[in-house]
Amino acid sequence: MAIRQIRMFDDEILRKKSRPVTAVNDDIRKLLDDMADTMYNTRNGAGLAAPQIGILKRLVVMDMGQGLLKLVNPVIVKQEGSQEVIEGCLSIPNIMGKLIRPAKVTVRALDENGKEMELTAAGELAKCFCHEIDHLDGILYIDKVIEFV
């Protein structure tokens, strides 16, 4: 496992759409482990998407205090309501913004062994899912900010 360099806001790779993972294998599992190490070794890291370390694959790791989630090809399949949230980003340090996110989301993904899973989240976890999945489509939270705080 290794700590990878996080790409910053001016890196064009953050604006590109990531490609789906076609096979969950040892290389993907190692990459997910590296992403988790990177997230845990970065101040205020709750989630990390592969483009943030320069890899255009649809991979996300998250830990909002309930344990590590490793997601392959995550997609939001349902969203409900709305909530006003404050967000920051490891790729845009020291800048926080207020934006509107769904209050509840259901996400379908593969786990690190290629098994399909579906997770439903509300509140802060829903916000994190939306933020990280946006990264996979080249969208940064600053694109949706209604007010910087």
Backbone bond lengths (Angstrom), bond angles and torsions (degrees), N, CA, C in turn:
res aa  C-N    CA-C-N  psi(-1)  N-CA   C-N-CA  omega(-1)  CA-C   N-CA-C  phi
1 M - - - 1.452 - - 1.528 109.27 -
2 A 1.316 114.26 147.79 1.464 119.31 -175.50 1.518 110.55 -144.15
3 I 1.313 113.92 153.07 1.458 120.15 174.63 1.524 107.41 -91.50
4 R 1.318 116.09 124.18 1.463 122.10 -177.88 1.521 110.45 -97.52
5 Q 1.317 115.23 159.31 1.465 120.95 177.34 1.525 109.50 -78.50
6 I 1.329 116.18 131.30 1.469 121.10 178.37 1.520 109.11 -85.46
7 R 1.318 114.90 129.74 1.468 121.54 178.30 1.516 109.35 -74.82
8 M 1.321 115.67 141.58 1.458 121.51 -178.13 1.526 111.51 -97.24
9 F 1.334 115.36 166.31 1.463 124.67 -170.54 1.521 114.81 -50.27
10 D 1.328 118.81 -28.73 1.459 120.06 -177.30 1.526 112.86 -88.56
11 D 1.332 117.72 2.78 1.461 121.74 178.90 1.534 108.77 -81.61
12 E 1.324 116.73 122.75 1.470 120.90 -175.05 1.529 113.28 -63.19
13 I 1.317 118.51 -21.22 1.463 119.71 -179.96 1.528 111.56 -62.98
14 L 1.333 116.90 -27.88 1.471 120.48 179.75 1.526 112.16 -67.86
15 R 1.311 117.39 -15.09 1.469 121.60 -179.27 1.525 112.70 -100.91
16 K 1.310 117.28 5.33 1.466 121.08 -178.92 1.524 110.62 -99.47
17 K 1.334 114.86 154.00 1.464 121.24 179.25 1.532 109.28 -84.44
18 S 1.316 115.38 132.73 1.464 120.95 -179.44 1.523 111.50 -79.82
19 R 1.333 114.52 152.30 1.470 121.36 179.68 1.531 110.34 -91.19
20 P 1.329 116.66 145.65 1.469 119.45 176.23 1.528 110.92 -63.26
21 V 1.309 115.42 149.08 1.459 122.03 173.99 1.520 106.86 -82.30
22 T 1.333 116.81 126.97 1.469 120.26 -176.63 1.523 113.39 -90.78
23 A 1.335 116.78 -23.54 1.466 120.28 178.21 1.523 108.90 -147.43
24 V 1.327 115.49 130.32 1.461 120.11 176.64 1.530 106.94 -89.81
25 N 1.340 114.97 108.29 1.465 120.65 -175.68 1.527 109.61 -131.70
26 D 1.328 116.67 -171.46 1.464 120.77 -178.05 1.528 112.27 -61.23
27 D 1.334 117.83 -35.32 1.467 120.32 178.48 1.531 110.93 -63.29
28 I 1.324 116.25 -41.98 1.474 120.80 178.58 1.525 109.99 -67.00
29 R 1.328 117.13 -42.66 1.465 120.16 178.83 1.535 111.28 -62.33
30 K 1.330 117.56 -39.95 1.469 121.11 177.31 1.521 110.24 -64.52
31 L 1.309 116.41 -41.70 1.464 120.57 178.57 1.534 110.33 -62.77
32 L 1.329 117.60 -44.07 1.466 121.05 176.53 1.537 111.14 -60.38
33 D 1.331 117.24 -40.07 1.464 120.75 177.52 1.531 110.72 -64.50
34 D 1.337 116.75 -42.78 1.469 120.61 177.42 1.526 110.68 -62.06
35 M 1.319 116.38 -40.39 1.465 120.62 178.63 1.528 110.22 -63.29
36 A 1.332 117.26 -42.80 1.464 120.71 178.90 1.526 110.07 -63.46
37 D 1.331 117.84 -45.07 1.471 121.22 177.40 1.519 110.71 -58.10
38 T 1.317 116.45 -43.25 1.463 121.37 -179.55 1.527 110.29 -63.46
39 M 1.329 116.22 -46.33 1.468 120.56 -179.97 1.527 110.71 -61.29
40 Y 1.329 117.39 -47.19 1.461 120.87 -177.29 1.529 112.61 -67.89
41 N 1.318 116.99 -23.28 1.464 120.80 -178.81 1.519 112.90 -99.64
42 T 1.315 116.67 18.20 1.450 122.59 177.60 1.527 107.75 -121.99
43 R 1.292 116.03 133.25 1.458 120.70 -178.64 1.525 110.83 -58.90
44 N 1.315 117.02 131.69 1.471 124.49 177.53 1.526 113.87 65.95
45 G 1.311 118.14 24.70 1.464 120.31 179.61 1.519 112.07 -83.32
46 A 1.326 116.61 118.95 1.472 121.40 176.69 1.521 110.51 -115.55
47 G 1.324 116.63 -16.82 1.451 121.45 179.97 1.513 109.79 -159.44
48 L 1.334 114.98 157.24 1.459 120.44 178.91 1.516 108.29 -153.12
49 A 1.321 116.20 132.91 1.459 122.28 176.51 1.530 108.60 -107.04
50 A 1.321 116.69 148.79 1.462 121.58 -175.69 1.536 113.96 -53.43
51 P 1.340 120.13 -38.44 1.468 117.75 178.34 1.528 113.24 -58.84
52 Q 1.317 116.80 -25.63 1.464 120.16 -179.65 1.526 112.53 -68.86
53 I 1.335 116.74 -15.56 1.459 119.77 172.66 1.538 110.06 -113.66
54 G 1.333 115.37 19.93 1.460 120.68 172.69 1.509 116.26 84.47
55 I 1.333 117.50 17.28 1.467 120.70 -177.73 1.522 109.29 -119.33
56 L 1.329 116.05 119.87 1.467 120.95 -176.51 1.530 111.36 -88.37
57 K 1.321 114.75 64.00 1.463 122.14 174.51 1.516 107.20 -124.52
58 R 1.327 116.03 150.92 1.467 121.38 -177.25 1.531 109.65 -83.11
59 L 1.335 114.57 77.41 1.459 123.17 -179.14 1.516 109.58 -131.23
60 V 1.333 115.97 139.76 1.462 122.22 -179.91 1.524 108.28 -141.19
61 V 1.339 115.62 141.34 1.462 120.95 166.79 1.525 107.64 -122.92
62 M 1.325 115.86 146.67 1.466 121.29 -178.40 1.516 109.59 -149.41
63 D 1.325 115.09 147.47 1.462 120.70 169.45 1.520 107.73 -150.93
64 M 1.314 115.13 103.90 1.464 121.79 179.51 1.527 110.26 -100.70
65 G 1.333 116.57 24.55 1.451 120.80 178.10 1.512 114.62 102.28
66 Q 1.332 117.11 -8.14 1.468 120.39 179.29 1.523 111.52 -103.64
67 G 1.323 117.19 9.65 1.461 120.97 -178.58 1.512 111.83 110.83
68 L 1.315 115.46 161.81 1.455 122.63 -175.87 1.521 112.09 -74.29
69 L 1.327 115.30 130.15 1.463 122.12 172.24 1.522 108.13 -111.24
70 K 1.321 116.71 131.94 1.455 122.78 174.98 1.520 106.33 -118.26
71 L 1.326 115.91 118.87 1.461 121.14 -173.39 1.525 111.14 -120.65
72 V 1.317 115.16 131.11 1.456 122.64 176.82 1.525 107.43 -112.71
73 N 1.318 116.35 127.15 1.474 123.12 179.91 1.534 112.76 55.14
74 P 1.324 118.42 46.71 1.468 119.22 -179.76 1.527 111.99 -69.17
75 V 1.324 114.62 143.41 1.463 120.76 176.54 1.526 108.37 -143.83
76 I 1.325 115.49 138.98 1.461 120.15 176.03 1.523 107.38 -80.98
77 V 1.329 116.29 119.38 1.464 120.54 -177.59 1.523 112.43 -102.39
78 K 1.345 116.32 -14.36 1.463 120.16 178.56 1.512 108.30 -155.77
79 Q 1.328 115.49 141.13 1.461 120.13 174.10 1.513 109.37 -140.14
80 E 1.332 114.94 147.26 1.453 120.81 -177.54 1.524 110.10 -137.40
81 G 1.327 115.42 145.26 1.450 121.78 172.93 1.513 113.54 62.22
82 S 1.322 114.50 -168.09 1.457 120.17 176.81 1.521 109.01 -149.97
83 Q 1.311 114.96 155.77 1.456 121.63 177.47 1.521 108.96 -144.99
84 E 1.316 115.17 145.88 1.453 120.34 173.82 1.517 107.14 -89.48
85 V 1.337 116.69 127.58 1.460 121.32 -175.17 1.526 110.65 -130.00
86 I 1.307 115.12 161.16 1.461 122.69 171.49 1.525 106.26 -110.68
87 E 1.327 116.15 129.48 1.459 120.56 -179.37 1.504 111.82 -130.84
88 G 1.325 113.21 154.99 1.448 123.70 169.24 1.513 106.59 -134.84
89 C 1.320 116.73 -176.85 1.460 119.92 -177.16 1.520 109.25 -154.93
90 L 1.327 116.34 139.66 1.457 120.63 178.05 1.524 111.77 -61.75
91 S 1.335 117.49 -26.58 1.468 121.76 179.65 1.524 112.65 -85.91
92 I 1.319 116.70 -7.61 1.474 121.86 179.16 1.531 106.49 -134.42
93 P 1.332 117.05 72.63 1.465 119.36 -172.98 1.519 113.91 -65.84
94 N 1.337 113.53 147.19 1.472 122.71 172.34 1.522 115.00 66.52
95 I 1.320 117.93 19.12 1.468 121.35 176.47 1.526 107.16 -127.90
96 M 1.320 116.10 125.16 1.461 121.48 179.55 1.521 108.92 -117.95
97 G 1.321 115.58 149.70 1.446 119.42 179.12 1.516 112.55 -143.63
98 K 1.317 114.38 154.61 1.460 122.12 176.54 1.525 107.01 -97.75
99 L 1.336 116.61 134.66 1.458 120.81 176.79 1.517 109.85 -152.00
100 I 1.316 114.90 173.34 1.462 121.36 -179.68 1.532 108.15 -106.61
101 R 1.316 115.38 128.06 1.468 123.12 177.15 1.529 108.03 -126.71
102 P 1.336 117.30 161.91 1.466 119.02 172.07 1.531 110.60 -60.59
103 A 1.319 116.68 146.61 1.467 121.31 179.22 1.525 111.20 -77.14
104 K 1.326 115.72 -26.52 1.462 120.98 -177.15 1.524 108.47 -146.74
105 V 1.333 116.86 136.83 1.462 121.07 177.53 1.522 110.42 -135.63
106 T 1.310 115.17 153.29 1.457 122.00 169.63 1.519 106.90 -116.92
107 V 1.325 115.19 127.90 1.461 121.89 -176.23 1.519 109.12 -118.07
108 R 1.325 114.94 134.30 1.465 121.39 174.43 1.524 107.29 -110.36
109 A 1.339 116.35 134.34 1.460 121.31 -178.53 1.525 109.02 -157.58
110 L 1.321 114.56 175.81 1.453 121.27 169.40 1.521 107.29 -102.81
111 D 1.335 116.69 149.11 1.457 119.55 174.38 1.534 108.98 -87.34
112 E 1.322 117.10 -174.46 1.465 120.67 -175.57 1.530 113.23 -69.46
113 N 1.327 116.97 -6.69 1.457 120.75 176.39 1.526 112.33 -108.23
114 G 1.333 116.54 6.56 1.456 120.77 178.31 1.515 114.24 85.26
115 K 1.333 116.71 8.76 1.469 120.72 179.98 1.524 109.23 -86.83
116 E 1.340 116.27 133.78 1.458 120.47 -179.54 1.524 110.28 -71.18
117 M 1.335 115.02 141.12 1.459 120.53 177.06 1.517 109.23 -142.19
118 E 1.309 115.00 159.09 1.454 121.71 176.28 1.521 107.70 -134.29
119 L 1.314 116.10 128.78 1.456 122.07 -177.54 1.515 109.53 -124.61
120 T 1.321 116.72 137.80 1.459 121.53 174.75 1.518 107.59 -114.41
121 A 1.327 114.97 133.16 1.458 120.25 -175.94 1.516 110.10 -138.56
122 A 1.334 115.00 150.76 1.464 121.62 176.58 1.525 108.60 -128.91
123 G 1.322 115.48 165.72 1.457 121.20 174.00 1.520 113.65 62.63
124 E 1.341 115.20 -132.39 1.466 121.56 -175.70 1.527 112.56 -61.39
125 L 1.328 117.59 -37.87 1.463 120.20 179.62 1.521 110.65 -67.63
126 A 1.321 117.46 -39.31 1.468 120.95 176.20 1.528 109.91 -61.41
127 K 1.326 116.21 -42.92 1.466 121.34 177.91 1.523 110.20 -57.99
128 C 1.319 117.00 -45.78 1.461 121.46 -177.73 1.529 111.20 -64.94
129 F 1.332 117.06 -42.94 1.467 119.66 176.12 1.530 110.14 -56.13
130 C 1.322 116.44 -49.13 1.473 120.62 -178.19 1.524 111.41 -61.12
131 H 1.309 116.46 -44.77 1.464 122.11 -178.67 1.530 110.73 -60.11
132 E 1.332 116.91 -49.46 1.461 120.65 -176.57 1.527 112.25 -70.29
133 I 1.318 117.43 -39.59 1.468 119.85 179.09 1.525 110.30 -68.06
134 D 1.341 117.82 -34.43 1.468 120.07 172.99 1.522 111.08 -56.22
135 H 1.338 117.27 -41.20 1.467 120.52 178.84 1.525 111.41 -54.75
136 L 1.327 117.08 -35.78 1.462 120.91 -177.56 1.523 112.19 -68.22
137 D 1.331 115.93 -17.95 1.467 121.12 178.53 1.523 112.16 -107.11
138 G 1.331 116.90 12.93 1.463 120.51 178.13 1.515 114.19 76.17
139 I 1.334 116.42 20.68 1.468 121.41 -179.16 1.526 108.82 -105.59
140 L 1.323 116.36 130.40 1.455 121.68 176.65 1.525 109.17 -105.37
141 Y 1.320 116.18 151.12 1.465 119.49 -177.45 1.527 111.71 -58.61
142 I 1.327 117.81 -29.56 1.466 120.02 -179.90 1.526 111.73 -64.23
143 D 1.341 117.43 -18.74 1.470 121.19 176.48 1.515 111.10 -69.92
144 K 1.322 117.11 -20.29 1.469 122.03 -174.67 1.530 113.07 -113.65
145 V 1.312 117.17 -0.50 1.464 121.67 -176.42 1.524 111.03 -62.62
146 I 1.337 115.70 134.66 1.456 120.28 174.80 1.535 110.53 -100.01
147 E 1.347 115.10 -19.30 1.478 119.17 177.99 1.523 107.61 -163.60
148 F 1.328 116.97 131.27 1.462 120.68 173.62 1.529 107.80 -82.12
149 V 1.341 115.62 140.98 1.468 120.15 -177.25 1.523 110.98 -122.12
